Every structure is written in structure tokens, then in C-alpha cells.
Amino acid sequence: MMRLSPVTRRRLAIFQQNRRGVWSLRLFMLLFGLSLFAEFIANDRPLLIHFDGNWYVPVLRDYSEDTFGADFMPTEADYTDPDVAKAIAAQGWALWPPLPFSYDTTVKDMPVPSPAPPSWHNPLGTDDQARDVLARVIYGFRLSVLFGFTLTAVTSVIGVMAGAVQGYYGGLTDLLFQRFIEIWSGMPELYLLIILGSIITPGFWVLLIFLLLFRWMNLTGVVRAEFLRGRNLEYVRAAKALGVSDTVVMWRHILPNAMVATLTFLPFILSGSVTLLSTLDFLGFGLPPGSPSLGELVAQAKNNLQAPWLGLTAFFVLGGVLTLLIFIGEAVRDAFDPRRLPQ
């Protein structure tokens, strides 16, 4: 069993004292964990079908319609088709997820025009394209958080490496790197994204790579300052005098101290990444049309003021996610504050 150092135990104790941060972390991890299984919670395909003595798992595998009757076409089965549903019910049964809609499912036979208000059939109503809002929120939350996690992780690694090289070597290396960062950070990011969107349709990975080009500088300044300070410490000078390589000195002797300041920023960078994707989707420069997106939900609310449930849903979902991340960030910041002591 791995034993924690006294410093780590002290930080964990301080973090656990922040009840708001602890409960925010638990709630966020619960919601994110559930969203990872969105296909089993909200889907227009049954989870399990028992038909004519055989078992089928439509949520994991595609089946043709003629699987459930010789009269059907050999095309992908549409389980919302009344004829297909009757054929399955006649010789078996189907187990549906709690919400029988996916993020792109068009709700049929609605008693009122879209966007429809909340009902037992659609707990959060539908948007102006007759799609279930709750299903789009579940899928959009997962997509936004995964995008934010990926963007935060990759940009942090690049930013830490760049800041470490700047701070450790200093001199001309630091000077040239700083001038490059000043020029690069002044690039019109939004205009370049508009130009990119006019050439190709940005998908998840295209948008992620594009934002990586400009977001890697978030932690560079913090890490650079820590390495500028750390390279002059006595134990670092002693290690260099003993012939330890620069890579080992940077990785083993300076980076652990620099990571203290870095980790306190990560929850805030994550919340900023989620907000960035939502903003781009709201402006129409983000993910392709039809993608489950919290920003697209905000745009739906703006375009349909007569449907207040869309605006309320967008406000509480985005506000709730960002609030949880901010509370977690505050607890992490307090835990890594060397001036705080566990009570």
C-alpha cells in the first residue's frame, strides 16, 4: 500500500475541510460519470431485445429491419417506427432506456408545435427542431467536459514544458521565447477561426487542435517564474555541480515545486475551456450543426424567447457546471496554500 507523505496528507486534510469543495467534487464526478453512459440513459434504441427466442443489443450493435420480420427492408432498423415496435412486441419484448430519445432524435406526434414545453414525455421540453432538450443536455454536458479535459490537459503539458525551458535556461532563450509569446498571443484568434470555418467545417478534433495553438500559454508564465526562482536554489546548484543532467534537474528537483502553483490553476482553466466551447457554439463557430452542445442550447434560447424553458435550462446547466468547477478550484487552491494549516 502506497504511503502518503506528510505534505500530501496535510493538503488532503485541508481539502476535506472545505465541505463546499468536497461536495462539489462528488457531485461533479457523479454527473460526469453518469454522462459517460449517456447511450444507456438517453437513446432511441432499446437496451435489450428478446425476439423469437434470440437476444439483441441494439444500443451496442446495428441490426437491419428484416431481422424482426421478413416484410421489412434490409436497412438499419428504426425502433421508433410503430410497425417495427409492433413486430417486436408480437414475438418478444424490448427494454428501453429511461429516456427514449437520443440527442438527434426528432420527437414525433407532439400535441403542440415545437418548441414544446416540459411534459412527462419530455421532462425539459423540446427545442425548435423537435429534439428532446434533456437528451441534448446529457450528451452536451459529456462533450463539453471531455473537450475541456482534453484541452486543459494538452495545453497544460505544453505550457509547463515551455515555461520550464524558459525559466531554467533564461538569458537569450528566455528573451526570444518571451518575444514569441507576446507576438503569438496577439494573433486574432476569433478571426482566424472564422477563416478556418469558411474553408472547412470544424469538428471536435479540428477545433481542439486549433485552440491548442493559442491556449498553451495559460501556464507558461507561472511555470517560468517558478523555474527562474528554483534554478538558483542551493540544492539545484549542488545537483548541477555533481554533474546531474539538465533534464533530471528540471524534472526531479524544480518541477515538483512548480506544480504546486500549476495545479491550483487547473480547475479554473477547465471551467474556462468549457465556457470557450460553449461561446464558440453560441456564435456558430464551434462544433458542426446538430452536435449536442450547451452553447447551441443557449443559441436556441436566444432565438426562441417564447420558450423560457430553453433559457432556464441553459442558465442552470452552464451556471451549475461552472459553479461546481469554481468551488473545486477554490478548495484545491486552499489545499496547496503553504500558509494554511489543517484545523
Secondary structure, DSSP 8 states (H G I E B T S, - for coil): -----HHHHHHHHHHHH-HHHHHHHHHHHHHHHHHTTHHHHB-SS-SEEEETTEEE-TTTS--BGGGG-TTS-SSB--TTSHHHHHHHHHHEEEE--SB---TT-B--S-SS-SS----SSSTT-B-TTSBBHHHHHHHHHHHHHHHHHHHHHHHHHHHHHHHHHHHHH-HHHHHHHHHHHHHHHTS-HHHHHHHHHHHS---HHHHHHHHHHHHTTTTHHHHHHHHHHHTTSHHHHHHHHTT--HHHIIIIIIHHHHHHHHHHHHHHHHHHHHHHHHHHHHHT-SS-TTS--HHHHHHHHHH-TT-HHHHHHHHHHHHHHHHHHHHHHHHHHHHT-TT----
